[in-house]
Amino acid sequence: MTHNSAAHKTAAHNSAAHKTAVPKFGIIGCGNISRFHFNSLEKAGADIVHIADIDEKAAAPWVKKFNARFSSDYTRLIEDPEVTVVSILVGSSLHYDIASRAIEAGKDVICEKTMMNNAAEAEAIVRKVQASDQLFFTGFMKRFFPAVMKAKELLPSLGRLFSARVRTYQPWGNFFEADNAGDFGFVLGNYGGAVTKCAGSHMLDMMMHLLGRPESLFAHVDYIPETQFDRKTAILFTYPEGMTVLFEAAAHPLKKIGYERNGWDEYIEIDGVKGRLELHTVLWDHPENNAPLLVHYDNERETAVEYRGDPVNPFDDEMKYILHCLTARQEGTPDAVDGFNTDMVIEMAASSAAGRKPITLDWKGL
Ligand SMILES: NC(=O)c1ccc[n+]([C@@H]2O[C@H](COP(=O)([O-])OP(=O)(O)OC[C@H]3O[C@@H](n4cnc5c(N)ncnc54)[C@H](O)[C@@H]3O)[C@@H](O)[C@H]2O)c1
């Protein structure tokens, strides 16, 4: 990465003498994503002491399972002196308020992706984190697939990079011949956008995790007419020395395409003078079906090696890692800057598309 998040805190910050040694979790939001956090935190041995949701029924099974306190008002959870880390698992419109309050209350934060509603909010959160003693993690769990870690390890062997291609196609249905988003309309209110935020954000993070931050972008965003529902986004990114990345996200009706032949068609391909890496991910909420596939083409040995590990749930490794960082008072990634990077790219892509112009990215010194 082009940022070094570990560098900005002092040893005094990291000592965090005021913290209890054992992280105590407060979880806000018991919807779709929460079961992955609860189950993986439980496997990691985390202590969940407080749970909040405006829907008491949604929280009830988890409150019972972990013998936790319950609040319908998340500010009560943030004020709870026993809670040392707040997990934000609600829709994106609430992320800023909760994260700000939690940091100000001296809590560490785990924030689901996308981190904030826009780049300005994301920048403000990074600055609050950097001025605090707290640790902050953003929920790009796909980085924790073993195949992604292997890709990161193999990347230097590709030599000088000249091109990459990133695709995230998800089988949501046919929005190209519909005049509204039907059952998917809720994503605008819940997640602040459609395919770019819901699907694209993970692969934009993957791109920057592997390749660093681009210098500029030029985007086209295709919406269902008369709506804010982005059904397809194409972005050309430029990097130093002529390196380019072609990115595409789409909600589509094709049921059998992709590595798993289930309509989930998500990959990153990176080309260097000494070889190519090709990484295919798997359906996000069923990682137990298959492991992601990594192929390494080595141009010098003239080999193509396929890495197919056992299927693993990336949330398990993500939560284990975060718990370790929290316990050791050690910064880790993906962090707030990583969340900012993706929020910035998504906002600038929309802006580029609206103005039909390329944009030089201003990373605000972060
Ligand atoms: N990492 C991933 O792949 C992934 C996948 C899905 C969702 N997400 C992210 O997770 C977050 C939550 O998404 P979801 O699909 O679980 O949403 P959801 O709508 O299924 O669940 C949200 C929960 O928050 C509760 N809630 C709403 N307002 C609240 C408030 N004011 N106080 C307390 N609780 C409140 C709701 O009652 C609901 O139980 C979003 O940021 C989303 O982008 C990430």
The ligand as a Tripos MOL2 file, in Angstrom:
@<TRIPOS>MOLECULE
LIG
   44    48     1     0     0
SMALL
NO_CHARGES

@<TRIPOS>ATOM
      1 N1        -18.6570   -7.6430    3.9600 N.am      1 LIG1
      2 C1        -19.6540   -7.9360    3.1490 C.2       1 LIG1
      3 O1        -19.5100   -8.6610    2.1810 O.2       1 LIG1
      4 C2        -21.0140   -7.3800    3.4560 C.ar      1 LIG1
      5 C3        -22.1630   -8.0740    3.0390 C.ar      1 LIG1
      6 C4        -23.4190   -7.5490    3.3900 C.ar      1 LIG1
      7 C5        -23.5040   -6.3540    4.1010 C.ar      1 LIG1
      8 N2        -22.3610   -5.6890    4.4500 N.ar      1 LIG1
      9 C6        -22.4260   -4.4150    5.1790 C.3       1 LIG1
     10 O2        -22.9340   -4.6650    6.5040 O.3       1 LIG1
     11 C7        -23.7140   -3.5530    6.9400 C.3       1 LIG1
     12 C8        -25.0840   -4.0600    7.3520 C.3       1 LIG1
     13 O3        -25.6990   -4.6510    6.2310 O.3       1 LIG1
     14 P1        -26.8380   -5.7750    6.4190 P.3       1 LIG1
     15 O4        -27.0140   -6.3900    5.0810 O.co2     1 LIG1
     16 O5        -26.5360   -6.6310    7.5690 O.co2     1 LIG1
     17 O6        -28.1000   -4.8550    6.7240 O.3       1 LIG1
     18 P2        -29.4850   -5.3280    7.3410 P.3       1 LIG1
     19 O7        -30.4910   -4.3290    6.9190 O.co2     1 LIG1
     20 O8        -29.7360   -6.7750    7.0400 O.co2     1 LIG1
     21 O9        -29.2620   -5.2140    8.9110 O.3       1 LIG1
     22 C9        -29.1180   -3.9730    9.5590 C.3       1 LIG1
     23 C10       -29.5610   -4.1280   11.0050 C.3       1 LIG1
     24 O10       -29.3750   -2.8650   11.6350 O.3       1 LIG1
     25 C11       -30.5200   -2.5840   12.4190 C.3       1 LIG1
     26 N3        -30.6400   -1.1290   12.5920 N.ar      1 LIG1
     27 C12       -31.1350   -0.2150   11.7020 C.ar      1 LIG1
     28 N4        -31.0860    1.0100   12.2320 N.ar      1 LIG1
     29 C13       -30.5390    0.8880   13.4550 C.ar      1 LIG1
     30 C14       -30.2430    1.8040   14.4930 C.ar      1 LIG1
     31 N5        -30.5000    3.1100   14.3760 N.pl3     1 LIG1
     32 N6        -29.6990    1.3390   15.6310 N.ar      1 LIG1
     33 C15       -29.4470   -0.0030   15.7840 C.ar      1 LIG1
     34 N7        -29.7190   -0.9200   14.8420 N.ar      1 LIG1
     35 C16       -30.2680   -0.4750   13.6870 C.ar      1 LIG1
     36 C17       -31.6820   -3.2030   11.6600 C.3       1 LIG1
     37 O11       -32.8150   -3.4070   12.4980 O.3       1 LIG1
     38 C18       -31.0650   -4.4930   11.1570 C.3       1 LIG1
     39 O12       -31.2200   -5.5550   12.0760 O.3       1 LIG1
     40 C19       -23.7300   -2.5610    5.7540 C.3       1 LIG1
     41 O13       -22.7330   -1.5910    5.9590 O.3       1 LIG1
     42 C20       -23.3800   -3.4210    4.5630 C.3       1 LIG1
     43 O14       -22.7550   -2.7070    3.5190 O.3       1 LIG1
     44 C21       -21.1330   -6.1830    4.1570 C.ar      1 LIG1
@<TRIPOS>BOND
     1     1     2 1
     2     2     3 2
     3     2     4 1
     4     4     5 ar
     5     4    44 ar
     6     5     6 ar
     7     6     7 ar
     8     7     8 ar
     9     8     9 1
    10     8    44 ar
    11     9    10 1
    12     9    42 1
    13    10    11 1
    14    11    12 1
    15    11    40 1
    16    12    13 1
    17    13    14 1
    18    14    15 2
    19    14    16 1
    20    14    17 1
    21    17    18 1
    22    18    19 2
    23    18    20 1
    24    18    21 1
    25    21    22 1
    26    22    23 1
    27    23    24 1
    28    23    38 1
    29    24    25 1
    30    25    26 1
    31    25    36 1
    32    26    27 ar
    33    26    35 ar
    34    27    28 ar
    35    28    29 ar
    36    29    30 ar
    37    29    35 ar
    38    30    31 1
    39    30    32 ar
    40    32    33 ar
    41    33    34 ar
    42    34    35 ar
    43    36    37 1
    44    36    38 1
    45    38    39 1
    46    40    41 1
    47    40    42 1
    48    42    43 1
@<TRIPOS>SUBSTRUCTURE
     1 LIG1         1 GROUP 0 **** ****
